[in-house]
Amino acid sequence: MLFASGPPLKFWDHAVEYAAYVINRSMPSGDPKRQSPLEILTGKPSDLTGIVTFGSPCTVFHDPNKIVWA
């Protein structure tokens, strides 16, 4: 994922974390019930709507009305 998306190598830990996130929500081919590991654990179907390609361009929104406590 990291090499395919092209960001610097300093993001390798984020790539590994995201890979685990995707794998835990994906249906393995060896499960006859076609359930993801997360679905087996929680009993609820996985929500895949937020999964995008690692390294995709994004926009950050900072709400000007939200107070940030430092």
C-alpha positions in Angstrom: 0.0 0.0 0.0 2.7 2.4 0.9 4.8 2.0 -2.2 1.7 2.0 -4.5 0.4 5.3 -3.1 3.7 7.1 -3.2 4.0 8.9 0.1 7.3 9.1 2.0 8.5 6.1 4.0 7.9 7.9 7.3 4.2 6.9 6.8 4.9 3.2 7.0 3.3 2.9 10.5 0.1 4.5 9.2 0.1 2.1 6.2 0.4 -0.9 8.5 -2.4 0.3 10.8 -4.7 1.0 7.8 -3.9 -2.4 6.3 -5.0 -4.1 9.6 -8.1 -1.9 9.6 -9.0 -3.1 6.0 -8.1 -6.7 6.6 -10.3 -6.8 9.8 -13.3 -5.6 7.8 -12.7 -7.7 4.6 -14.4 -11.1 4.0 -11.8 -13.8 4.0 -12.1 -16.5 1.3 -11.7 -19.4 3.9 -14.8 -18.5 5.9 -17.8 -20.5 4.7 -20.2 -17.9 6.3 -18.4 -15.1 4.4 -17.9 -13.0 7.5 -15.1 -10.6 8.3 -13.1 -11.0 11.4 -14.8 -7.9 12.9 -18.2 -9.3 12.1 -17.4 -12.6 13.7 -16.2 -10.8 16.8 -19.1 -8.2 17.1 -22.0 -10.0 15.3 -22.6 -6.9 13.2 -21.8 -6.4 9.5 -18.7 -4.4 8.7 -19.2 -0.8 7.4 -16.9 -0.4 4.4 -18.2 3.1 3.3 -15.2 5.0 4.8 -12.5 2.8 3.2 -10.5 4.7 0.5 -7.1 4.1 -1.1 -4.3 4.7 1.3 -2.5 8.0 0.3 -5.5 9.4 -1.4 -5.7 13.2 -1.5 -7.9 14.7 1.1 -9.1 18.0 2.5 -9.0 18.9 6.2 -11.8 21.0 7.6 -11.2 23.1 10.7 -14.5 24.3 12.1 -13.9 28.0 13.0 -16.7 27.8 15.6 -15.1 24.9 17.5 -12.9 25.9 20.5 -9.5 24.1 20.6 -8.1 23.6 24.0 -4.3 23.4 24.0 
